[in-house]
Amino acid sequence: MDTIDVTCWPGDVQERAVELVDGDHVEVHGALRRRFYRTPGGAQSRYEVQAATISLLHREEHGGPCPGRA
């Protein structure tokens, strides 16, 4: 399973994101962005999703799907 960083700005999406815990399965709609930055070792880049919506699909400790979706 892969992990991709997700960014979101203040508002409903950020409020939903701060409630997420490690292991949550989510559906994210947004834009895939590639960010470039410099390090002492040279230029680097990473991918992230700029989220427009985030929906919680499944939380492991509950053992089943979450009742609500955004």
N, CA, C and O of each residue as an XYZ file, in Angstrom:
280
protein
N       0.838     -1.158      0.000
C       0.000      0.000      0.000
C       0.895      1.238      0.000
O       1.877      1.306      0.740
N       0.549      2.201     -0.827
C       1.309      3.437     -0.921
C       0.655      4.533     -0.101
O      -0.551      4.511      0.146
N       1.465      5.487      0.314
C       0.987      6.667      1.029
C       1.381      7.894      0.248
O       2.528      8.025     -0.178
N       0.425      8.806      0.055
C       0.682     10.051     -0.642
C       0.260     11.184      0.275
O      -0.819     11.142      0.866
N       1.115     12.204      0.395
C       0.769     13.365      1.209
C      -0.452     14.068      0.624
O      -0.622     14.135     -0.593
N      -1.294     14.588      1.506
C      -2.479     15.337      1.113
C      -2.410     16.696      1.787
O      -2.148     16.791      2.986
N      -2.647     17.748      1.011
C      -2.702     19.093      1.573
C      -4.134     19.604      1.468
O      -4.860     19.256      0.537
N      -4.527     20.420      2.418
C      -5.844     21.044      2.367
C      -5.782     22.354      3.129
O      -4.923     22.540      3.991
N      -6.674     23.242      2.817
C      -6.673     24.586      3.377
C      -7.801     24.713      4.379
O      -8.689     23.861      4.415
N      -7.789     25.749      5.188
C      -8.849     25.924      6.192
C     -10.243     25.810      5.580
O     -10.490     26.248      4.457
N     -11.130     25.215      6.343
C     -12.498     25.025      5.885
C     -12.969     23.621      6.188
O     -12.381     22.927      7.017
N     -14.038     23.196      5.513
C     -14.648     21.889      5.757
C     -13.683     20.734      5.519
O     -13.668     19.773      6.288
N     -12.881     20.818      4.467
C     -11.962     19.722      4.142
C     -10.908     19.575      5.242
O     -10.588     18.457      5.646
N     -10.376     20.678      5.718
C      -9.369     20.613      6.775
C      -9.986     20.096      8.077
O      -9.352     19.325      8.798
N     -11.209     20.511      8.380
C     -11.877     20.024      9.590
C     -12.051     18.514      9.548
O     -11.867     17.842     10.563
N     -12.402     17.975      8.393
C     -12.551     16.525      8.245
C     -11.188     15.843      8.342
O     -11.068     14.778      8.947
N     -10.172     16.446      7.755
C      -8.833     15.841      7.731
C      -8.235     15.715      9.125
O      -7.578     14.716      9.416
N      -8.444     16.695      9.992
C      -7.837     16.626     11.324
C      -8.473     15.545     12.188
O      -7.899     15.169     13.210
N      -9.635     15.039     11.811
C     -10.294     13.960     12.554
C      -9.780     12.580     12.147
O     -10.093     11.589     12.807
N      -9.004     12.502     11.079
C      -8.510     11.218     10.584
C      -7.397     10.692     11.482
O      -6.648     11.460     12.085
N      -7.304      9.365     11.560
C      -6.256      8.724     12.340
C      -5.491      7.752     11.448
O      -5.977      7.336     10.397
N      -4.299      7.403     11.885
C      -3.464      6.461     11.153
C      -4.236      5.177     10.893
O      -4.835      4.616     11.811
N      -4.227      4.712      9.661
C      -4.916      3.487      9.296
C      -6.267      3.711      8.648
O      -6.836      2.772      8.092
N      -6.805      4.937      8.701
C      -8.078      5.229      8.044
C      -7.937      5.071      6.538
O      -6.912      5.422      5.953
N      -8.978      4.540      5.927
C      -9.042      4.452      4.478
C      -9.942      5.594      4.020
O     -11.077      5.727      4.476
N      -9.422      6.408      3.120
C     -10.151      7.597      2.698
C     -10.241      7.665      1.179
O      -9.451      7.051      0.462
N     -11.219      8.422      0.709
C     -11.336      8.761     -0.699
C     -11.082     10.258     -0.796
O     -11.731     11.052     -0.116
N     -10.136     10.637     -1.643
C      -9.749     12.035     -1.788
C      -9.951     12.446     -3.237
O      -9.511     11.758     -4.158
N     -10.621     13.574     -3.428
C     -10.756     14.157     -4.753
C     -10.012     15.481     -4.735
O     -10.161     16.275     -3.806
N      -9.214     15.712     -5.761
C      -8.453     16.948     -5.819
C      -7.498     16.922     -6.984
O      -7.737     16.240     -7.981
N      -6.423     17.658     -6.862
C      -5.433     17.787     -7.927
C      -4.103     17.197     -7.477
O      -3.633     17.472     -6.373
N      -3.506     16.389     -8.334
C      -2.181     15.846     -8.065
C      -1.153     16.905     -8.419
O      -1.134     17.411     -9.541
N      -0.309     17.234     -7.472
C       0.709     18.275     -7.661
C       2.093     17.680     -7.423
O       2.274     16.800     -6.581
N       3.054     18.176     -8.175
C       4.452     17.808     -7.938
C       5.157     19.049     -7.417
O       5.216     20.069     -8.102
N       5.683     18.962     -6.222
C       6.356     20.085     -5.578
C       7.871     19.906     -5.705
O       8.394     18.810     -5.507
N       8.562     20.990     -6.035
C      10.019     20.991     -6.157
C      10.603     21.836     -5.042
O      10.042     22.869     -4.675
N      11.733     21.395     -4.504
C      12.408     22.143     -3.454
C      13.892     21.800     -3.482
O      14.305     20.796     -4.063
N      14.671     22.641     -2.853
C      16.128     22.432     -2.816
C      16.547     21.918     -1.442
O      16.015     22.328     -0.410
N      17.506     21.019     -1.464
C      18.111     20.494     -0.244
C      19.624     20.662     -0.380
O      20.109     20.980     -1.466
N      20.369     20.455      0.694
C      21.835     20.515      0.573
C      22.367     19.524     -0.473
O      23.430     19.746     -1.053
N      21.637     18.442     -0.708
C      22.067     17.439     -1.687
C      21.627     17.740     -3.112
O      21.973     16.998     -4.031
N      20.862     18.827     -3.316
C      20.405     19.179     -4.658
C      18.885     19.287     -4.725
O      18.188     19.225     -3.713
N      18.406     19.448     -5.933
C      16.964     19.597     -6.154
C      16.240     18.282     -5.864
O      16.734     17.203     -6.193
N      15.080     18.386     -5.251
C      14.237     17.233     -4.931
C      12.802     17.551     -5.349
O      12.467     18.706     -5.611
N      11.965     16.525     -5.408
C      10.549     16.737     -5.666
C       9.747     15.672     -4.943
O      10.272     14.630     -4.550
N       8.461     15.956     -4.777
C       7.545     14.978     -4.189
C       6.157     15.240     -4.758
O       5.854     16.340     -5.220
N       5.333     14.222     -4.714
C       3.954     14.351     -5.170
C       3.041     14.487     -3.967
O       3.305     13.916     -2.908
N       1.964     15.245     -4.132
C       0.950     15.378     -3.099
C      -0.381     15.662     -3.784
O      -0.423     16.106     -4.931
N      -1.453     15.402     -3.068
C      -2.783     15.718     -3.569
C      -3.280     16.953     -2.835
O      -3.281     17.002     -1.605
N      -3.702     17.947     -3.602
C      -4.337     19.129     -3.026
C      -5.829     18.815     -2.977
O      -6.515     18.852     -3.999
N      -6.322     18.505     -1.782
C      -7.661     17.952     -1.620
C      -8.760     18.990     -1.775
O      -8.679     20.094     -1.237
N      -9.786     18.609     -2.522
C     -11.021     19.392     -2.620
C     -12.082     18.772     -1.713
O     -12.882     19.482     -1.104
N     -12.080     17.413     -1.629
C     -12.977     16.690     -0.718
C     -12.242     15.489     -0.137
O     -11.369     14.908     -0.781
N     -12.606     15.128      1.081
C     -12.072     13.934      1.739
C     -13.245     13.198      2.362
O     -14.034     13.785      3.102
N     -13.358     11.909      2.059
C     -14.412     11.080      2.627
C     -13.790      9.904      3.371
O     -12.936      9.204      2.827
N     -14.210      9.687      4.601
C     -13.743      8.547      5.380
C     -14.527      7.324      4.937
O     -15.755      7.308      5.024
N     -13.827      6.294      4.459
C     -14.469      5.085      3.962
C     -14.481      3.965      4.987
O     -15.457      3.222      5.096
N     -13.381      3.843      5.748
C     -13.247      2.698      6.654
C     -12.257      3.048      7.755
O     -11.183      3.589      7.490
N     -12.622      2.739      8.979
C     -11.721      2.939     10.120
C     -11.496      1.578     10.759
O     -12.441      0.934     11.214
N     -10.234      1.140     10.793
C      -9.871     -0.198     11.246
C     -10.404     -0.559     12.625
O     -10.924     -1.661     12.799
N     -10.295      0.329     13.613
C     -10.688     -0.057     14.965
C     -12.177     -0.271     15.116
O     -12.609     -0.885     16.091
N     -12.984      0.219     14.173
C     -14.428     -0.016     14.220
C     -14.801     -1.308     13.505
O     -15.902     -1.829     13.682
N     -13.889     -1.815     12.706
C     -14.118     -3.092     12.036
C     -15.145     -3.046     10.930
O     -15.645     -4.096     10.526
N     -15.483     -1.870     10.421
C     -16.452     -1.802      9.341
C     -16.498     -0.426      8.726
O     -15.811      0.496      9.164
N     -17.329     -0.303      7.691
C     -17.417      0.987      7.018
C     -17.991      2.052      7.927
O     -18.801      1.758      8.806
N     -17.575      3.275      7.719
C     -18.113      4.412      8.486
C     -19.487      4.766      7.930
O     -19.707      4.687      6.722
N     -20.402      5.151      8.798
C     -21.759      5.420      8.343
C     -21.894      6.677      7.485
O     -22.773      6.730      6.625
N     -21.054      7.684      7.690
C     -21.222      8.925      6.944
C     -20.101      9.183      5.974
O     -18.950      8.823      6.225
N     -20.435      9.803      4.871
C     -19.444     10.222      3.881
C     -19.678     11.681      3.571
O     -20.810     12.163      3.607
N     -18.587     12.390      3.261
C     -18.695     13.817      2.946
C     -19.247     14.009      1.558
O     -19.412     15.144      1.111
